[in-house]
Amino acid sequence: MRAAIRSREAHVEMKRLAGGSLRAAGYNEREKLLVVELTSGTYQYAGVSPEVWRRFSSASSPWSYFRDNIEEEFAAKRVR
């Protein structure tokens, strides 16, 4: 899946990720903005480091990484 989400803050190209409620995610390094598409909606997380994105997008279980390291650590803003 190569979709793009445009928001006021940034343009983010999405990468398909599977597991749990996770559908896709994308990252804008310049803005340090992570966008995560879940079955319940699409959310933005600001202030996410490139290292967190790298670990999340390459994790053997992205859903577990998301729950343990992103969902609990960063404030979410629903965009869809």
N, C-alpha and C positions, 0 to 999 in steps of 0.2 A: 504494500500500500504506500503510495507516495502522494499523500494529500497535503495540502498546505492550509494552515489556519492563519488568518490575518486578524490581528487585534490592534487596538490603538497603540499598544506597546511595541509589538514586534511581529515579524514574519517567522513562522516556525514550520519546517518541513517535518512531517510525521513519519514515524517508523512503526510498523506493526510489531506489537509485543503481545504475547499470549500468557494466560494464566489468571486464575481467579476472575476478578471483575475487570481486569486490564485488557484494553483493546489496542491502544497505540500510544506513543509518546514522541515528543520532539523537543528540541532544545535550541535556544538562541544564545550562543556564547557571549556575544557582545552585550546583550541585555541581562545575561544570567537568568534567563526565564525558561522554566520547564513547563511544558503543556502535556497533560496526561488525559487521555480519553478512557473513561471507565464506562461500564454498562449504565451507570447512573447519571452520566453527564461528562462534560469536559471541564477541566480545572487547570488554572495557572498557579505556579509556585515561583515566587520571586526570590532572588538571592541564592540560587542554586549554583554551586561551583561546577566547573567543567569536570572535576574529578568525580563528583557525585553522579553527574550525567553518564560519564564513561562507565562507572561501576554498575549503575542501574541498567543501561542499555546493553551491557555485555554479560549481565548476571545469568547464571544457569537457571535461576528462578526470579525473574524480574518482579513478579507479584510480591514475593516475600521481601525482596529488597525494598520495594516501594513502601510496603506496610511498616517495615522496621526502621527505615532510614529517611524517608521523605514525608510520608503522611503524618508522622508524629513530630517531625522536626520543623516543617515549614507551613506557614499559613496558606490556605487554599482560597482561591477566588474562582467562583464558578463562571464560566464564559459561555456555556451551552447546556 
